Amino acid sequence: MKPVEIYTTPTCGFCQAAKRLLTQKGAAFTEIDVSRDPDLRAAMTKRSNGGRTVPQIFIGGTHVGGCDDLYELDRKGGLAPLLAG
């Protein structure tokens, strides 16, 4: 499986939902908490081409977007192949 990175904050319900879907799909992920580190948040925003909200999700270096984008990708049948590489 491709590596998954998810930028989050502890109180974000959308972050929890995204992590739950990734877990259901058997994907291990690295969680990056941006709540207390403005440099990490700035890096997330730059990496996601201006995305300032959490979560911001990357699969194998590809920017997926946020929680809604992740669920939409799954509904369209694109999440499993992206995770598999």
C-alpha positions in Angstrom: 0.0 0.0 0.0 1.1 3.5 -0.7 2.0 5.7 2.3 -0.8 7.9 3.6 -0.4 11.2 5.4 -3.3 13.1 7.0 -3.0 16.6 8.5 -5.4 16.9 11.4 -6.4 18.6 14.6 -7.6 16.7 17.7 -11.1 18.2 17.8 -11.9 17.8 14.1 -14.9 15.5 13.4 -14.0 15.4 9.7 -10.5 14.2 10.6 -12.0 11.4 12.7 -14.3 10.4 9.8 -11.4 10.4 7.3 -9.2 8.3 9.7 -12.1 5.9 10.2 -12.6 5.3 6.5 -8.8 4.8 6.0 -8.8 2.3 8.8 -11.7 0.5 7.3 -9.8 0.2 4.1 -6.8 -1.3 5.9 -4.6 1.7 5.2 -2.0 2.7 7.7 -1.4 6.4 7.9 0.8 9.0 9.4 -1.1 11.6 11.3 0.3 15.1 11.4 -1.3 17.3 14.1 -1.2 21.0 13.0 -3.1 22.4 16.0 -0.1 23.8 17.9 2.5 24.3 15.2 2.0 27.2 12.8 5.0 25.9 10.7 3.4 22.5 10.2 0.1 24.3 9.2 1.9 26.5 6.8 3.7 23.5 5.3 0.3 21.7 4.9 -1.2 24.8 3.2 1.6 25.0 0.8 1.7 21.3 0.1 -2.1 21.3 -0.5 -2.0 24.3 -2.9 -3.7 26.6 -0.5 -5.9 24.1 1.5 -6.2 25.6 5.0 -8.8 23.3 6.5 -8.2 19.9 8.0 -8.0 17.2 7.2 -5.7 17.4 4.2 -5.0 13.9 2.9 -2.1 12.7 0.8 -1.8 9.2 -0.6 1.5 8.3 -2.1 2.3 11.9 -2.5 -0.9 12.7 -4.3 -3.1 15.3 -2.7 -6.6 13.8 -2.3 -8.1 16.8 -0.5 -10.3 16.7 2.6 -12.7 14.3 4.1 -15.5 14.9 1.6 -13.0 14.4 -1.2 -11.8 11.1 0.3 -15.4 9.8 0.7 -16.2 10.8 -2.9 -13.1 9.1 -4.2 -14.2 5.9 -2.4 -17.8 6.2 -3.7 -16.4 6.4 -7.3 -14.3 3.4 -6.7 -11.0 5.3 -6.9 -9.7 5.0 -3.3 -8.8 1.3 -3.2 -6.8 1.5 -6.5 -5.0 4.7 -5.3 -4.1 3.0 -2.0 -2.8 -0.1 -3.8 -0.7 1.9 -6.2 
